[in-house]
Amino acid sequence: MAIIALDLDGTLLTCEPRQSAVLWAACVRNRATIGIAEVWQLKRSGKSTLDAMQKLGMPAPCASRISSDWMAMIEQPQWLALDSVLPGVRKWMDAVKASGGQLQLITARRRPEFLRPQLRILGLESLFSWIHCVSEGSISKAKADCLQLTGAHLFIGDTESDALAARTVGCAFAAVATGQRSEEFLREVVGGRIHTSLADVDW
């Protein structure tokens, strides 16, 4: 039986609409303007929200305030409502389940209390045999510990942190370029084949 662990944001769900909308709201709150699309492209190339804003010329104090507001707002339910399931994800997950495979969710969220309600609304909760939310400390180490605990054969994610978690415990890893990092960035940092979507991943 295949045991497949999955990241959530950017792997199963969209992340750009929510991240960009929250950034816009944080900028409005701080009476600042910045190119939202440009920030997203910089984040796709490896930058944090804060670093991206500073690279675009925003003064550090203002960028720091906006970044703090962004982090405080990003997982509030009204913003989580902007997430949607990526194309092909549900069909892929259904196929794994139909073949007898087991799906596990290993994701990082600062507000874990909102995770299951969101999964339920999106119709994904029942597809997982095990759901774990990493909320503090080293994200890659915490995810690695989860992979080791559950004996996952494959971990699928969208960031270099996900790749490090898999590599730490010798778990196979598949990178998808549907989320936080671009295909070019993942190819340079993670290496190997970069998948255009979850539907493209063989298991």
C-alpha positions, 0 to 999 in steps of 0.5 A: 500500500502506497503511503503518500504525504501531501503539503497543502498550500500551493500543492493542493490549494491555490495560494496566490489569490489569498496571499496577494489579497492579504498583502493589498489589505495590509498595504491599505492599512499602512497607507502604502502602495506596492506592486502586488504582482511584482511581490508575488513573482519575487516570492516565487523566486525565493524571496519572503514577503518582507524581502520582496517588498524591500527589494522593490524599494519600500523602506524597511520600517514600512515593509516590516509593519506590512509584513507583520500585518500580513502574517497576522491576517493571512490565516484568518477565516475570511481570507482562507475563503479565497483558497480553492482546490487546484485543477486535477487535485481531487481526481488524483486523490480519488485515484490514489484512494481507489487503488488502496493508497493512503493519503496523509496531510502534513502542512504548516499553519500558524492557526491550526484551529482553522485547518480542518474546517477549511478542509471540510468546506473544500471537501478534502478532509475525508480523503486523509487518513492522517492530518498533522499541522506544524505550527511552531519551530523548524518547519522542515524538521517538524515535517521530517519528524512527521514523515518518519513517524508515519512511514510515508513512501512519498512526500509531495510539496511546493517548496525547498523546505518540503524537499529538505524534510523529505531528504532528511529522512530519506523519503522520496520527494516530488516537487510541484510548481503550482505554489510558493516557488516557481519551476525555475527556482525549484529546478535550481534549488531542489533539482530533479524533475519538477512537476507542473501540477499534482496530476503530473505526479506518478505514484 
